[in-house]
Amino acid sequence: MAEARNFRTTLRERRRGRGWSQDELARASGVSRAGVGAIETGRLVPSAAAALALAAALECRVEDLFQLDPPAASTPEWAWPPAGPSRRCWRAEVGGVARLYPVEPASIPMGHDGVFDGSVLRERSQAAPGRTLVLAGCDPAAVMLAEALAGAAGVRLLAFTRSSRAALDLLGRGLVHVAGLHLAGEDEPTGNARVVREALGPGYSLVRVVRWEEGIAHAPSARLSSVAGAVRSRLRWVGREPGSGARQCLDELLAGRTPPRRLASDHRGVAEAVRAGWADAGVCLRLAGEEAGLGFLPVRREDYDLCFPDGFADDPRLRALLDVLRSASHREALGDLPGYDSRMTGELLRVD
């Protein structure tokens, strides 16, 4: 065994996921307890025989346990420019390219990996770019997926809040691993695949996250009893940006009327605008509306899918994502959320 700076392992997370102590893993694999501890902390790289024995004991592949980070670029580049003066960043590798990702307030809260001043990266974290999965989408429950990925496979999730169209754009440019979208109604079961085909072409797959309920969140004082009544009423609406599923739904409801000038960045932003009294109503998920204590009028059910390139199918991070989505525990947790139907969670659909 020898030292290696860019050696990364999820051995501790896999062991804990089974509820084993280091002694129990040592007995099951034939690797000494001291060796298990040294490997878990990254101080020692296992021999081929030790790696195979540990993987066999944990019933997984060697590459699920151990990885080498790609060589760092001499001058790291931003995946996209930071929105403000802050230069705090996360690091991740997508498609063999390591990049810096700006820390954004709407992302899943976590410490930053470093600060980049344009020439020098001052590191604050040893998080592995090769063990980080980058997602763009609008699911308010993405934090549940992040917790499940970290616990089951030691994969960190960076979830950037983006509309469906913006997420697909980032995916097409190779800047994220997966993009979330919900741009099809109940009467078009493969509508998301059609959108991907038109925007990106073939060579992609969709995995179902959930079928959720979208509708009109409104202040209880508005005393609305039907969708038709809400559309007829003189309400102050809050909208979403073009390219989002909620904007598509609201445009259909308003049927050619001028869209709202006030825009929210995500589903919870819509609900917060109504809750705070800045608007009377807006289209968002039932989950966001109920969390804010608002009235809710259901409009339609939509399939929320994650899209990924077929070339990423063998990436351990992507495999871990699929495993989590298909797990009974995650599906049950999703099904507990208001308006979330997880009966088809984890199903795959190729985009031909």
Buried (B, 14 or more C-beta within 10 A) or exposed (E): EEEEEBBBBBBBBBBBBEEBEBEBBBEBBEBEBEBBBBBBEBEBBBEEEBBEBBBEBBEBEBEBBBBEBEEEEEEBEBBEEBEEEEBBBBBBBBEEBBBBBBBBEBBBEBEBBBBBEEEEBEEEEEBBBBBBBBBBBBBBBBBBBBBBBBBBBBBBBBBBBBBBBBBBBBBBEBBBBBBBBBBBBEEBEEBBBEBBBEBBEEEBBBBBBBBBBBBBBBBEEBEBEEBEEBBEEEBBBBBBBEBBBBBBBBBEBBEEEEBBEEBBBBBBBBBBBBBEEEBBBBBBBBBBBBBBEBBBBEBBBBBBBBBBBEEBEEBBBBBBBBBBBBBEEBBEBBEEBBBBBBEEBBEEBEBE
